[in-house]
Amino acid sequence: MTCPNRDGTIGTGGCIFCSQGGSGEFAESPDLSITGQIEAAKKKIRNKMTGSRYIAYFQNFTNTYAPVPYLEKIYREAVEHEDIVILSISTRPDCLGEEVMELLGKINQIKPVWVELGLQSIHAKTSQYIRRGYELPCFDEAVRKLKGLGIKVIVHVILGLPGEDSQDMLETIDYVGRAGVDGIKLQLLHVIRDTDLAGEYKLGKFEVLKLEEYMDILLQCIEHLPAGVVVHRITGDGPRNLVVAPMWSLDKKKVLNSINKQLREKDVRQGIQSISC
């Protein structure tokens, strides 16, 4: 699959931060069947942790941007695997037409479906800069329709986007909290090689967050998130050979340990600063 922000429907360059792999560098090879990809991923996971049940995650590019019969074929192949308990689909809110919604509702009756939406920021200026390609009401409508189908919604938000300060980021978090989503993935802004964002960075047009700055805003975000919103991710890690900045993010173990230490020392509690509807 590709993306309407790449094939000319909306744009051709994609989002400014998106890599050539559609931000899915850790995904399995598309040359494999869906079953083959699941089995390959299981082998990798077994080297890191125990477990016998898995989430099938359609991650890179826009995973509802294809003919519906094809989508049904690959979704069904995933959920029919005996070890898969949840189907998670990463997509854009402007790629959820009626037929796609109908299909998602049907698959959700077989096994639970999660839909992950790349919001990144609620601010129009930021949206234009990153070339997101859709307006905020489109996101709101997608969330409403998905929730109406009983599908869980997970939102992706990037912390540290150029031009945004802590107040801007917290406004996005507050908005997401009021939207009634089920989960959130908080992502540190990574500058990845061969992206337009990397070109801007090399020209000195913005600075990336330092570890201390990231931890500070992250902890505030957690406090602003309603207690019922599941935090699926508190950072991220790009491929070592592709990351331009920030280099401190490559030591993920240190980053996570530092965050956990701050959570304990500052007695951070999710939801204590959340804004109700």
C-alpha positions in Angstrom: 0.0 0.0 0.0 1.0 3.6 -0.4 -0.5 6.9 0.9 -2.7 9.6 -0.8 -0.1 12.1 0.5 2.5 10.4 -1.8 0.7 9.2 -4.9 -0.6 12.7 -5.9 -4.1 12.4 -4.6 -3.3 14.9 -1.8 0.4 15.4 -2.3 3.6 13.7 -3.5 6.2 14.2 -0.8 4.4 12.6 2.1 4.5 14.1 5.6 7.7 16.0 6.2 9.0 13.5 8.7 8.0 10.3 7.0 10.7 8.0 5.7 10.9 6.2 2.4 9.6 3.1 4.2 6.4 4.9 5.3 7.6 5.0 8.9 7.6 1.3 9.2 11.3 0.4 9.2 10.8 -2.4 11.7 8.0 -4.0 9.7 8.3 -7.4 8.1 9.0 -7.8 4.4 5.9 -7.1 2.2 7.3 -9.9 -0.1 6.0 -12.4 2.4 2.3 -13.3 2.8 0.5 -12.0 5.8 0.9 -15.4 7.5 4.6 -15.4 6.6 5.0 -11.9 8.1 3.3 -13.0 11.3 5.5 -16.1 11.6 8.7 -14.0 11.0 7.7 -11.5 13.6 6.9 -14.2 16.1 10.4 -15.5 15.8 11.9 -12.1 16.5 9.6 -11.5 19.4 10.5 -14.8 21.0 14.1 -13.7 21.2 13.1 -10.8 23.4 10.1 -11.9 25.5 7.7 -14.7 26.2 4.1 -14.9 25.0 1.9 -16.9 22.8 -0.7 -14.4 21.6 0.0 -11.4 19.4 -1.4 -8.2 17.9 -1.2 -8.1 14.1 -0.1 -4.5 13.3 -0.5 -3.0 9.8 1.9 -0.2 10.4 3.6 1.6 7.5 2.0 3.8 5.0 -1.9 4.0 5.0 -3.4 0.7 5.7 -6.9 1.4 4.5 -5.8 3.0 1.3 -6.5 0.1 -1.1 -9.5 -1.6 -2.8 -11.8 -3.0 -0.2 -11.7 -6.6 -1.5 -7.9 -6.6 -1.1 -8.2 -5.1 2.4 -10.7 -7.8 3.4 -8.4 -10.5 2.1 -5.3 -9.3 4.1 -7.3 -8.4 7.3 -9.0 -11.8 7.3 -5.8 -13.7 6.8 -4.4 -11.9 9.8 -7.4 -12.5 12.1 -7.8 -16.1 11.1 -4.3 -16.8 12.4 -4.8 -18.7 15.7 -2.2 -16.7 17.6 -3.6 -13.3 16.6 -6.0 -11.8 19.2 -6.2 -8.2 17.9 -5.9 -6.5 14.6 -4.4 -3.0 14.7 -4.5 -0.8 11.6 -2.6 2.4 11.2 -4.2 4.8 8.8 -5.3 8.4 8.0 -8.8 9.7 9.1 -9.4 10.8 5.5 -9.0 7.2 4.3 -12.0 5.7 6.1 -14.8 5.8 3.6 -18.2 4.0 4.1 -17.1 0.7 2.5 -13.9 0.6 4.6 -15.9 1.4 7.7 -18.3 -1.4 6.9 -15.4 -3.8 6.5 -13.8 -2.7 9.8 -17.0 -3.2 11.6 -17.4 -6.7 10.1 -13.8 -7.7 11.0 -14.4 -6.3 14.5 -17.1 -9.0 15.0 -14.5 -11.7 14.4 -11.7 -10.3 16.5 -11.2 -6.9 18.1 -10.0 -4.2 15.7 -7.9 -1.1 16.8 -7.5 1.8 14.4 -4.5 4.0 14.9 -4.8 7.6 13.6 -1.8 9.8 12.9 -3.0 13.2 14.3 0.5 14.4 15.5 -0.8 17.9 16.4 -4.1 19.8 16.5 -2.5 23.1 15.4 -3.2 24.3 11.9 0.2 25.9 11.5 1.9 22.7 12.4 -0.4 20.6 10.3 0.5 22.7 7.3 4.2 22.6 8.0 4.3 18.8 8.3 2.1 18.4 5.3 -0.5 16.3 7.1 -3.0 16.9 4.4 -6.3 16.8 6.3 -8.2 19.2 8.6 -9.0 18.6 12.3 -12.8 18.1 11.7 -11.8 15.0 9.6 -10.1 13.5 12.6 -13.1 14.2 14.8 -15.5 12.6 12.4 -13.3 9.5 12.0 -13.2 9.0 15.8 -16.9 9.4 16.1 -17.7 6.8 13.4 -15.1 4.3 14.6 -16.4 4.6 18.2 -19.9 4.1 16.8 -18.8 0.7 15.4 -17.3 -0.3 18.8 -13.7 0.0 17.4 -11.0 1.2 19.7 -9.2 4.3 18.5 -5.5 5.0 19.2 -4.0 8.4 18.4 -0.4 9.2 17.4 1.0 12.5 18.7 4.5 13.7 18.1 6.3 15.7 20.8 8.9 18.2 19.7 7.6 19.3 16.3 9.2 22.4 14.9 7.6 25.6 16.1 5.7 24.1 19.0 6.3 24.8 22.6 5.1 22.9 25.7 1.8 24.7 25.7 1.0 23.8 22.1 1.8 20.1 22.9 -0.4 20.1 26.0 -3.3 21.7 24.0 -3.1 18.7 21.7 -3.1 16.3 24.6 -6.1 18.0 26.2 -7.9 17.9 22.8 -7.2 14.2 22.4 -8.4 13.5 26.0 -11.7 15.2 25.3 -12.1 13.4 22.0 -12.9 10.1 23.8 -10.1 8.0 22.3 -9.1 4.8 23.9 -5.3 5.1 23.6 -2.4 7.2 22.6 1.1 6.7 21.3 3.4 9.6 22.4 6.3 9.8 19.9 9.5 11.8 20.2 10.2 13.7 17.0 12.9 11.7 15.2 14.8 13.3 12.3 15.3 10.4 9.8 17.8 10.5 7.0 16.6 11.3 3.4 13.4 13.0 4.7 12.5 16.6 4.0 12.6 17.2 7.7 16.3 16.1 7.7 17.0 18.8 5.1 15.4 21.4 7.3 17.4 20.2 10.3 20.7 20.3 8.5 20.0 23.9 7.5 19.6 24.8 11.2 15.9 25.7 10.9 14.9 24.0 14.2 16.4 22.1 17.2 15.4 18.7 18.5 14.5 18.2 22.1 17.1 17.2 24.7 16.4 14.2 26.8 15.6 16.4 29.9 13.2 18.5 27.8 11.5 15.5 26.4 11.0 13.9 29.8 9.6 17.2 31.2 6.9 17.5 28.5 6.2 13.8 28.5 5.4 13.8 32.2 3.1 16.8 31.8 1.3 15.0 29.0 0.7 11.9 31.2 -0.7 14.1 33.9 -3.0 15.8 31.3 -4.3 12.5 29.9 -7.5 11.2 31.3 -6.9 8.1 33.5 -9.0 5.9 31.1 -6.8 6.6 28.1 -4.2 3.8 27.6 -0.7 5.1 27.0 0.7 2.6 24.4 4.0 4.3 23.8 6.1 7.0 25.7 8.8 7.3 23.1 10.1 5.6 20.0 13.3 4.4 18.4 14.3 4.8 14.7 16.8 2.5 12.9 20.3 3.4 14.1 21.6 3.8 10.6 18.8 6.2 9.6 18.5 8.5 12.7 20.0 12.0 12.2 18.8 13.4 15.5 18.4 13.2 18.5 21.2 10.8 19.0 20.4 10.2 22.6 17.2 8.5 21.5 19.3 5.5 20.2 20.0 4.3 23.8 16.4 3.3 24.4 17.1 1.4 27.6 18.7 4.5 29.1 15.8 6.7 27.9 13.1 4.4 29.4 15.1 4.0 32.7 15.4 7.8 32.9 11.6 8.3 32.3 10.7 5.6 34.9 13.0 7.2 37.4 11.3 10.6 36.9 7.9 9.1 37.1 8.7 7.7 40.5 10.6 10.7 41.9 8.0 13.2 40.8 5.1 10.9 41.8 3.4 11.5 38.4 -0.2 10.4 38.2 -2.1 10.1 35.0 -5.1 12.3 34.8 -4.5 14.7 37.7 -4.4 17.6 35.2 -6.9 16.3 32.7 -9.6 18.7 31.4 -13.1 17.2 31.3 -15.5 17.8 28.4 
